[in-house]
Amino acid sequence: MELRDIPFTTIDGEPASLADYADRAVLIVNVASKCGLTPQYEKLEALQRTYGERGLTVLGFPCNQFMGQEPGDGEEIKTFCSTSYGVSFPLMEKVKVNGRNKHPLYEQLREVPDAAGKSGRVKWNFEKFLVAPDGSVSRFRPTVEPDDPAVIAAIEAALPE
């Protein structure tokens, strides 16, 4: 199945897929509310506000696989994100990104190498995958901040004309 056709579910229970964003650049991030990297939400929201009108959508996929750092249900996650960081970008329902029950979207994303040429397991919360409208994917590890020059350059290169 093509990456764009893999179904997932929004945090509100609605069906979705990357095909819904086919004409946009999409930054997919596995997020968590109780992680040392949680402040990245602020920079992710800044990216959404800066580049949203130019064709970027940030998609947050909550994940509780890393030391139980996303324990809440959908309502708790939405409330935390909106009140703590003013998140306006779409959030999806919780997924697993590693292991036997990993979401099919992450099954494919994990095959993408990072800047060092390494693919495979998602290392931690806030790993980022930029999917360009042409289907190409760039991978940024968790400690690469959303406003890192490499991320910004990749976003600008992936924005629709």
Buried (B, 14 or more C-beta within 10 A) or exposed (E): EEBBEBEBBBBEEEEBBBEBBEEBBBBBBBBBBBBEBBEBBBBBBBBBBEBBEEBBBBBBBBBBBBEEBBEBEBEEBBEBBEEEBEBEBBBBBBBBBBEEEBBBBBEBBBEBEBEEEEEEEBBBBBBBBBBBBEEEBBBBBBEBBBBBEEBBEBBEEBBEE
